[in-house]
Amino acid sequence: MKKTGQRTGENIKTAATVFLIFVLSRLLLTFVACAYNYMTQGYAKTWDLLYKFDALWYVDIAENGYQSVPNSVTGYANYAFYPFYPIVLRFMKCILPDRFATNQIGVIVSNLCTLIAGYVAVQTVRIKYAEDKGYFIAFLIFFAPHTIYFSMTYTEAMFLMFTALFFYCCGRKHFFLAAVAAFFAAFTRIAGVFLVFSLLLFEYEAEYGWSVSRAKLSGFIKGIFARPLRLFGLLICPLGIFGYFYYLYRLVGDAWASAHIQVAWHNSYGSVLRTLFYNLLDSGSGTSSQYWALYAIFGIAMFAYLCYKKEFAAAIFGFLAVGISLRTDAIAIARYIMGNFSIYIALYELLRNRQQIKTVVMNISIIVTGLMYYMWFAGECYFIF
């Protein structure tokens, strides 16, 4: 057993290394922002260049709260966006000096969540692979394509942080703390509600491994009801999202209003296979339909790989979280996949012993992410969505 002082020293070293990788990733962002300003002969602060699309909605919710009636022209309503992230922004705005605009606070919060997620991710992979340094997973979180959203006023970074904490706590068999992390994940994005299934799988694996029989399943179910704290943990996992549904019922008279209002933004194909089929034919919403569909297939393939590696808890969360998005449309599926902690577990498992491929992936990630930053600043965001 390692002594407490030794563990503390290792944790400090890990935190310092993760912080260094994080700083390098934000230097890339700053460099691209400077390059964009130079090319356009303009001057815009980086947080202003990042302030587009959904970021405007989150700032509006933080500043003005939820509206009870959709816009009469567009049909949009801000209750399509889930509440915990705007709540944090509003709280931070109350305690920070007035010179901090809400969007600036959002950028700070998202970057802090990203940094925490990177550190927790490294500690999570070390649970299974104690001999690994694990910094590659932090690199992916900071540099992989479509992680641009972790730098701005979007929920992806906060959601990733809570899901990373969930998998870390489950790896340590701190299941009640994992349930608390799942509660906040579900309060941040609807996909977090599916962590309850991952929690069940982690708890079953802790007791029986992956040996399945009727007697073991029966014993496991009885064990849940025999342990009130475990049952309570399972119940609080989806409580965040159910609380929001109740709020919507009081606000607009429809508990499912956040789902129903989605039709204002894009079409609904009704099933995962129909969504993939129509987007592959380039008949989906927008010019990047085929790209979105291919990215969805990439994500599904990675989650299938997790099944092959017997990482069933991560796989089920990946499948369900992506599946709920694909039931409507493939739009934005790339950021939903890269905002899902399961994809980083899959990529780490796939590449951890493939050093040459890992080096290629790292170089490509830096180049592609830099290009995506520039595209975002220039308003050419079709592939980024």
N, C-alpha and C positions, 0 to 999 in steps of 0.2 A: 504494500500500500504506500502511496506517495504521501509525504508529510504535507500538512496544510500550507506551510510556507513555500514548498516546492510547487504545489498546485497553483498557489496565488501568483508566483513568479511566471509560471507557464501561461496562465490566463492573461497576465499583463502583456507578455510577449505576443500572444495571439492577438489581443486587442490592438496593440501597436501596429502589427503587420497588416491586419485587416484595415485599420485606419489609413495606412500608407497606400494600400491598393485603392481604397475609396477616394483619397485625395487625388491620385493619378487619374482616376476616371473623371473626376470633376474638373481637373486641369484640361482634359480632352474637351469637355463641354465648353469651358471658358475659351480655349483656343479656337474652336469652331465658331463661337459667338463673335470673337474678334475678327476672324476671317470673313464672316458674313457681313459684319459692319464695314469692313474694308472694301469688300466686293461691291456692296451697294452704296458706298459712300455715305453711310448714315451712322447714327449713333443711337443705339438702343441698349438698355440694360438687359442682362441675361434673363432675369426673371420676367421682364416684359416680353421678351421674345418667346418665352415658354407659355405665356398666358393666352391660351386659345381653347376653343371648343368646350369640353366638359369642365375645364377649370373655371370658366365663367359661371357655370351653374353652381358649383360648390361655393364659390365666393358669394354668390347671391343668396344661397341658403344660409350661410354663416352670418351674413349681414342682415337679412330680411326675414328669414324663416321660410316655412313652406307656404305656398299658395293653395287656396282651396278650390280654385277654378282654373282649368287649362286656358291658355292663350286662345282667344277667339279666332285668330288668323291662322296660326301655325298648328294649333292643337297640342302644343307642348305644355308640360307642367313639371315643375321642379321636384315633385314628390316621386318621380322616377328614380331619383338618386337617394341612396341610403344614408342614414343620419349620423353615424358616429364620427366620421371624419369632419363634417361641418361643425359638430358639437365641439370637437377638439380645437378647431380653428377659432370658433367663437370664444372659447375659454382662454386660449392663448392671446387673443386680441384684447381681452379684458385685463390681462396682467402685464402685457408688454407695452412699451412706450407708444404713444400715438403715431410716431413717425413710421411705424411698421404698417404697411398696407396689408390687407387680408391676403392678397396673393403672395406677398413676400413671406408671410407667416406660413402659408401653405407649402411653399418651396422649402422652408426650413424644416417643417414637420415631416415632409416626405423624405427629405434627405437624411434626417435623423432616423426615421424608420428604416430606410434602406441600409444605413450603417449598422443598426442593431440586427437587422435580418442577416446581413453578411456575417457578423460575428457568431450569431446563434447557429447559422448554417454550418460553419466550420466546426463548432462544438458538436453539432448533431451527427455529422459524418464520422467524427472521431469516436462516437459511442460504438459504432459497428466496426470501424477500421482504426483501432487505437494507434497503429503504426503509421498512419497517414498524417501529414501536416494539414491537409484538407483545404488549403487556401484556394485551390482551383474553383471550388464551389462559390467562394466569395467573389472571385474574379468574374464568374458567369453572371452573378447577380448585379455586379457593377458595370459590366461591359457588354453582355450579350445583346444581340439585336432585339429591339423593342423594349429594352429596359429604359429607354428614354423617359417613359412615364414615371419612373421612380425619381425623377428630378423636378417634377412639377406638381401643381395642385390637382392631383388625381389620387384616387384611393388605392391604386395598385401597390404602392410601397407599404402602406399601413396594413393592407390585407396580407401581403407577403410576410410582414413581420409577425403578425399574429399566427399565421399558419406555420411559420418556422418555429415559433415558440411552442406551438401545439406538438409538432413532431419531435422537438427536443424533449419536452416533458414526457411524452409517451415513451421515447427511447430510454429515459431514466426511470420509467414506470411510476411517474408522478401523475397519475391519471386524473385526479381532481383538478390539479393546476392546468392540465391539458384541456379539461372541460371549460375552465375559465377563459383560456385563450380562444377556444372555439366559440364561446359566447361573444367575445369581442369581434372575432372574425365575421360571424354572422350578422353582427350589428353594423359592420362596415360594408360588406357585400353579401348578396343573397347566397352565393355559392358556399359561404362559410357554414351554412346549415348542414351540409353534407359531411362535415367533419365528425358528426355523431356516429356515422357508419364506420369511419376509420377508427374511432375510439373503441367501438365494440370489437373490431378486429384486433386491435392492439391488446385489449384486455383478454381476449380469447387466446391469442398467441402466448401471452405471458403465463397463462395457466396450463395450456395443453399443447403448445407449439402449433403445428399445422396438421396434427392428427385429428381427424373428424370422425365422430361416431354419434349415434343417437343418444347414448348414455352421457357422452361428454357435452353435447349440446344441451341436453336436459339439465345436467349439473350446472352448466354455465348460466343458463337462464334463471335457475333457482338461486344461484349465487348472487345474481344482481339484486333480487328482491330481499335476499338475506342480509345485504350490506347497504344500509340506507344512504351512506355517503356516495357509494358507487351509483346507485339509482338516481340520487340527486344530481350528480355530475352529468349523467346522460340527459336528464331533463333540462338542465340549464344550457346545454349546447345550443339548441335552437331558440332559446328564450329571447335573445336579442332581436331576432327577426320577427318573432311573434309579437313582441312588444311594439315594433314599428307597424305591424299589420293592424293592431288594435288602435294605434294612433291614427292611422289612415281611415279606419272605420269611423272614428269620431270626427275626423276632419272633413271627409268627402262622402261618407256613407258606404265605402267600398273597401273592404280589407285587402283586396287584391288590386287596388288602384295602381300600384307601382308597376305591376305586370301588364295591366290593361292599357296603360298609357304608352307602352313601348311601340304600339302600332303607329303612333305619330311620327316615329323616327324611321321605321323600316317595315318591310313586309314580314309576314310570318308564314313559313312553309309548313309548320305543324309537326315535323319530325326531323331527326338528324339526317337520315338517308336522303330525304327529299331536299333538304338544305344543301347537302354536299352535291347532289346530282345537278340541281339547277345552277349552283354557283360554278361548278366545273364547266358547265355549258356557257358560262359567261352571261347568264341571264339574271344574275342576282342584282343586289342593290349597289350600284357604283361600278367604277372601272377596274377595281381590283378584285373582283369576285373570284376569279380563278386562283389568284394568289392566296386569298383567304381560305378557300377550300383546300388547297394544297397544304397550307400551314396547319389547318385542322387535322388533316390526315397525318402530318408529321407528329402532332401532339398525341393523337390516338395511338400511333405506332410506338411512341416513347412510353406511354402508359401500359401498352401491351408488353413491352420489354420489362417493365417493372413486375408484371405478373410472372414472367419467365424467371426473374431474379427472386421471386417469392416475397416481393415487397407489396403485398396485397393491400395493406392499409393505404399506402400512397397511391397505388393504382386506382382503387375505387374512388378516392377523392378526385383524382385527375379525370377519370371517365365521367363522373357525375357533374363536376363543375363545368367541364367543356360541353357536356351533353345538354345542360340547361340553356346554354347560350345558342347552341346549334338548333334547338327546337324552333327558334324564330328566324335567325339569319346568321350568315357567317361574318358579317361586318364586325370588325374589331376583335375577331377571334385570336389574332396574333398576340395582342396585348393581354387577353384573358389567359392564354396559355403561358406566356412568359411572366405573368403575375401569379402563377400557380406554383407553389413550392415543390409539388411533385415532379415538375419538369426538370428542376435542378437536381433532384435526387436521381432521376433517370439518366441525365447527362453525365453526372458524376460517376454513377455505376458503369456506364458505357465506356467512359474515356479514362478512368483512373489509372489503368495499366497500359494505356496506349499513348506513350509520351510524344511520339512524332505527330500523331493525329491531333493530340491535345495542343501542341504548339501551333499547328496550322489553324485550328479552331480559334485559338487566342488571337492570332494575327488577323484573321478574317473578321472576328468580332470587333476588334478595335477599328478597323477600316469601315465596316458596315455601320457601326454605331455612329461614327463621326459623320458619315454621309447622311444618316437618318436625322441627326441633329440639324444639319444644314438644310435638308429638305423641309423639316418642320419650321425652321425659321423663315424659309422662303415661301411657306404656304403650300408646298407640293407634298401633301400628306397622304396620298392614296395608299401607298404601300405601308405607311406607318400605322394607319388605323388598324 
